[in-house]
C-alpha cells in the first residue's frame, strides 16, 4: 500500500468548525488515492473508525507572477473529508488552547 496517501491535514477556520460541529477532519491526499485507501490509512495512522469519506478535486488556477507577469498554473489538489464515529477524535492539535492563545496575544 502507498504510505503517501495522506499528505497533510488542512487547518483553516472552516475545517476547525467542521471538526467541532460534525466531527469531520479534512486532509490533503494523493490525486490517485481512492476512498477505501484513505479510510484504511486514517484507521492505521490515528486508530479511529471513519464512518464516511468524501473526496473533492480542486481546480487549477492561473496566477501571474514575476517581473514580466508570466502566467503560471497551479496543480490540482485532492481533499478528503473524513467523518469519524461519535466520541472519537484525532489529536493533531489542541482545539481548547488555540482560542486562548489568540486572546492572550491581542492583549
N, C-alpha and C positions, 0 to 999 in steps of 0.2 A: 504494500500500500504506500502511496505517496505521502511522505510525512510533511510536505509543504502545502497541504490542502488549505489550512488556516494560516493566513499571512499575519494579520494583526487585528486587535479589537478596534472598533471605531467608537471614539468617545467624543460626543458632542452634547449640547443641551437636549437635543431631540432624543438621542439614544438614552440619555440618563432618565428622561421622562418615561421612555418605553420600559426601562428596567424597573422603575418604581411602580408604574401602573399596571403593566401587562406581563411582567417577568420575562421580557424578551430582550435578548442580547444580540448585538449587531457586530459582525466580523467581516473583514475583507478577506475574500477567499480566491483561490486559483480560478482562472477562467474555465478550466476544464473539469473542475470539481462538480460532482453530482450530489444531489440531496442526501442520498444514503451514505455517501462517503463523509460528508460534513457531519451528519448525525453521529456516525461512529467515532470520528475524531474528537468531537466535543465530549462524548462519553469517555473516551480513553484519556484525554488530556485533563479534564476537570472533574471526572467521577460524578456526573449528573445525568439525569434522564431527560432527553429532549422529546417534547410532545410533537412538535412540528418544526419543519424547516422551510422557509420561503426564500427564494433567491431573486435578485434583481440585477440585471446588467445595466451598468451606467452607460451614458452616451459619450461619444467623442466630442471634444470641444476644441475650437480653434482659438489660439492665442497669438497675439502679435508681440514679439519680444526683440530685444536688441536695438542697436542704433538704427539699423535700416528697417526696423519694424517688420521683420520677416514673419510670415505665418507659420506657426508650428501647431500640430495637432497632438492632443494628449491621448494616452491609451485608454481603452475601455476598461472599466473595473467591474468586478462582480462582488456584490454584498450578499451575505446570508443573514437572515433574521431568524434566530433560534429561540423558540419558546420552550421554557422549562416547566417541569411539574411544579405544582403548588408547594411552597415551603423550601424549594431548592434554590441555590444561588451560586454564582461564580464569584470568587473573591479576587477580582482583578485589581480593584481599588476600593478604598473605604468610602462608601457613599455618605456616611454620617459626618465625617470630619471635613469633607470638601467644602460645604457651605460655611462652616465655622471659620475656616482659614480665610475665605474670601471676605467675611465680615471683619475679621481682625486686620486684614491688610488695608481696608477702607478707612479705618480709624487712624 
